[in-house]
Amino acid sequence: MTDDILVTREISPEEQEELDHKIFESDPVKFKFYEDLRQKAKGWTKEKTGKLGGKLGEYLFLLPDFFILLGRLMIDKRVPTKQKAYVGGIIAYVILPFDIIPDFIPVIGYLDDLVLVVMGLNMILNEIDSAIIIDNWSGEGDVLKQMQGIVAAAEAFLDRRVLRRIKRWLRRF
C-alpha cells in the first residue's frame, strides 16, 4: 500500500484573480434569465403582499447577493483569518437546514438567514475597513444602506425573541 502525497503550491496573484473571476463574476448575458425572474418575483411579491411585504420581498431577494459577498470575503486577502472563520460560520448557518425560522415557511423562512448575515457583517465591520465590504458587493444599491434598512426592518417586523436568538448565535460563534 502506498501513501498518496498531496502536493500544493502557492498560486500567483494573477492566477488567484483569474480563479476569483471564474467563481464569482457573472456574465450579464448568462444571468439575464436570473435577473428577469428576480424582477418578476419582486413585482409579484409587491402586488400580492402590499407595501410592507414588498419591502420585505426586496430585502429577501438580496440574500443571494449577500451570500456572494460572503464568498468573496472568504477569498479576499485583506480579510484577516479570524474574520474569515466568522464568515465561514455565517455561510454554514445559511447552508445548514437548522434555522431559527425554518426555511420551509413561505417568505419569512429565509428572513432569519438574511438578518443573521447582515448582523454578522455588521460585527465584521467593527474589525475591517468598510471599503472591503463595498469592494466585494455586486448586489443592488449601496450595501451599507441596504444593511441598515434590513436591520431596521427586522427590528420592526421580527419578534424580539427571534432577534435575541440570532444575536445569541452570533455571539456564541
C-alpha positions as CSV (number, residue, x, y, z in Angstrom):
1,M,0.0,0.0,0.0
2,T,1.4,3.4,-0.9
3,D,0.8,6.7,0.7
4,D,-0.6,9.3,-1.6
5,I,1.2,12.6,-1.2
6,L,-0.7,15.8,-1.8
7,V,1.5,18.4,-3.3
8,T,0.3,22.0,-3.1
9,R,1.8,25.2,-4.5
10,E,1.2,28.9,-4.0
11,I,-0.7,30.5,-6.8
12,S,0.3,33.8,-8.3
13,P,-1.8,36.8,-7.8
14,E,-2.8,36.7,-11.5
15,E,-3.9,33.1,-11.1
16,Q,-5.9,34.0,-8.0
17,E,-7.6,36.9,-9.8
18,E,-8.5,34.6,-12.7
19,L,-9.9,32.0,-10.3
20,D,-11.9,34.6,-8.4
21,H,-13.3,35.8,-11.7
22,K,-14.3,32.3,-12.8
23,I,-16.0,31.7,-9.4
24,F,-17.7,34.9,-8.6
25,E,-18.0,37.2,-11.6
26,S,-21.1,36.9,-13.7
27,D,-21.6,37.3,-17.4
28,P,-24.7,39.6,-17.8
29,V,-25.9,37.6,-20.8
30,K,-25.7,34.3,-18.9
31,F,-27.6,35.6,-15.9
32,K,-30.3,37.6,-17.7
33,F,-32.8,34.8,-17.0
34,Y,-32.0,35.1,-13.3
35,E,-32.4,38.9,-13.3
36,D,-35.6,38.7,-15.3
37,L,-37.0,36.1,-12.9
38,R,-35.9,38.2,-9.9
39,Q,-37.7,41.3,-11.2
40,K,-40.9,39.3,-11.9
41,A,-40.8,37.8,-8.4
42,K,-40.3,41.2,-6.8
43,G,-43.2,42.6,-8.7
44,W,-45.4,39.6,-7.8
45,T,-44.4,40.0,-4.1
46,K,-45.2,43.7,-4.0
47,E,-48.5,43.2,-5.8
48,K,-49.7,40.3,-3.6
49,T,-48.4,41.5,-0.2
50,G,-48.6,45.3,-0.3
51,K,-46.0,47.8,0.7
52,L,-44.6,46.1,3.8
53,G,-44.5,42.7,2.1
54,G,-43.0,44.3,-1.0
55,K,-40.2,45.8,1.0
56,L,-39.6,42.6,2.9
57,G,-39.5,40.8,-0.5
58,E,-37.0,43.3,-1.8
59,Y,-34.7,42.6,1.1
60,L,-35.1,38.8,0.8
61,F,-34.1,39.0,-2.9
62,L,-30.8,40.4,-1.6
63,L,-29.9,37.2,0.2
64,P,-28.1,35.6,-2.8
65,D,-26.2,38.9,-3.2
66,F,-25.1,38.7,0.4
67,F,-24.2,35.1,0.0
68,I,-21.9,36.0,-2.9
69,L,-20.4,38.8,-0.8
70,L,-19.6,36.3,2.0
71,G,-17.9,34.0,-0.5
72,R,-15.8,36.9,-1.8
73,L,-14.9,37.9,1.7
74,M,-13.6,34.4,2.2
75,I,-11.1,34.7,-0.6
76,D,-10.2,38.4,-0.1
77,K,-6.6,38.7,1.2
78,R,-7.4,41.9,3.1
79,V,-9.8,40.0,5.4
80,P,-8.0,38.6,8.5
81,T,-8.2,34.8,9.2
82,K,-10.3,35.4,12.4
83,Q,-13.0,37.2,10.3
84,K,-12.8,34.6,7.6
85,A,-13.6,32.0,10.2
86,Y,-16.6,34.1,11.3
87,V,-17.7,34.4,7.7
88,G,-17.5,30.7,7.4
89,G,-19.8,30.3,10.3
90,I,-22.3,32.6,8.8
91,I,-22.1,30.7,5.5
92,A,-22.7,27.4,7.4
93,Y,-25.8,28.8,9.1
94,V,-27.3,29.8,5.8
95,I,-26.5,26.4,4.2
96,L,-27.4,24.1,7.1
97,P,-31.1,23.1,7.5
98,F,-31.2,24.0,11.2
99,D,-32.6,27.5,11.4
100,I,-34.3,29.7,14.0
101,I,-37.2,30.1,11.5
102,P,-37.4,27.0,9.3
103,D,-36.8,27.7,5.6
104,F,-39.9,25.8,4.5
105,I,-42.2,28.6,5.9
106,P,-43.0,30.7,2.8
107,V,-41.3,34.1,2.6
108,I,-40.3,34.6,6.2
109,G,-38.4,31.2,6.3
110,Y,-35.3,32.9,4.9
111,L,-35.7,36.1,6.9
112,D,-33.6,34.8,9.8
113,D,-30.8,33.8,7.3
114,L,-30.8,37.4,5.9
115,V,-30.9,39.1,9.3
116,L,-28.1,36.8,10.6
117,V,-26.0,37.5,7.6
118,V,-26.4,41.3,7.9
119,M,-25.9,41.4,11.7
120,G,-22.8,39.2,11.2
121,L,-21.5,41.5,8.6
122,N,-22.1,44.4,10.9
123,M,-19.9,42.7,13.5
124,I,-17.2,42.1,10.9
125,L,-17.3,45.8,10.0
126,N,-16.0,46.5,13.5
127,E,-12.8,44.7,12.6
128,I,-12.3,45.5,8.9
129,D,-12.4,48.6,6.7
130,S,-15.9,49.1,5.2
131,A,-14.2,49.6,1.8
132,I,-13.6,45.8,1.7
133,I,-17.3,45.1,2.0
134,I,-18.1,47.8,-0.6
135,D,-15.4,46.5,-3.0
136,N,-16.9,42.9,-2.8
137,W,-20.5,43.9,-3.2
138,S,-22.2,43.3,-6.5
139,G,-25.8,43.5,-5.4
140,E,-28.3,46.3,-5.9
141,G,-27.8,49.6,-4.2
142,D,-25.4,50.7,-1.5
143,V,-24.5,47.7,0.6
144,L,-24.2,49.7,3.8
145,K,-27.6,51.4,3.3
146,Q,-29.1,48.0,2.4
147,M,-27.7,46.5,5.7
148,Q,-29.1,49.4,7.7
149,G,-32.5,49.0,6.1
150,I,-32.6,45.3,6.8
151,V,-31.7,45.7,10.4
152,A,-34.4,48.4,10.9
153,A,-37.0,46.2,9.1
154,A,-36.0,43.2,11.2
155,E,-36.4,45.1,14.4
156,A,-39.8,46.3,13.3
157,F,-41.0,43.0,11.8
158,L,-39.5,40.2,13.8
159,D,-40.4,39.0,17.2
160,R,-37.8,40.2,19.9
161,R,-37.2,36.5,20.9
162,V,-36.2,35.7,17.3
163,L,-33.8,38.7,17.2
164,R,-32.3,37.7,20.6
165,R,-31.7,34.1,19.3
166,I,-30.0,35.5,16.2
167,K,-27.8,37.8,18.3
168,R,-27.0,35.0,20.7
169,W,-26.0,32.6,17.9
170,L,-23.7,35.3,16.5
171,R,-22.1,36.0,19.9
172,R,-21.6,32.2,20.6
173,F,-19.8,31.8,17.3
